[in-house]
Amino acid sequence: MPATKANLYLPDQLSVAAAALHVTWLDMTTEPNALTATERVRSYRKRMRNNGMRPIQIWVPDVRSPEFSAQAHTQSAAVARSASAVDDQAFIDVISNAVGGNAVGDEVSPNST
């Protein structure tokens, strides 16, 4: 339906400008054949499944929370006070180095692989 003064409910001086602005706005922002967010997600998931992938969701502790920091501190202090603290740290050092990490206090050599 064409925009008229009767269906715009605007003062006379704005009727024509508002109708043109409205039509221009729709033409400038509406892309033909644009996918909705749901369609884009569906397409992405289909491509990923076709590549042998499947979605999973996991929940992990929020390491940014004060509660996590307090609990980590409590647990690390308990480990440090234990009778096996030296052996426990040696174990962590071996594992860290085995997976490419460096234990605290280890010097990193520029030539190491």
Secondary structure, DSSP 8 states (H G I E B T S, - for coil): ----HHHH---HHHHHHHHHHHHHHHHHH--TT---HHHHHHHHHHHHHHTT----------TTSHHHHHHHHHHHHHHHHSTTHHHHHHHHHHHHHHTT---TT----TT--
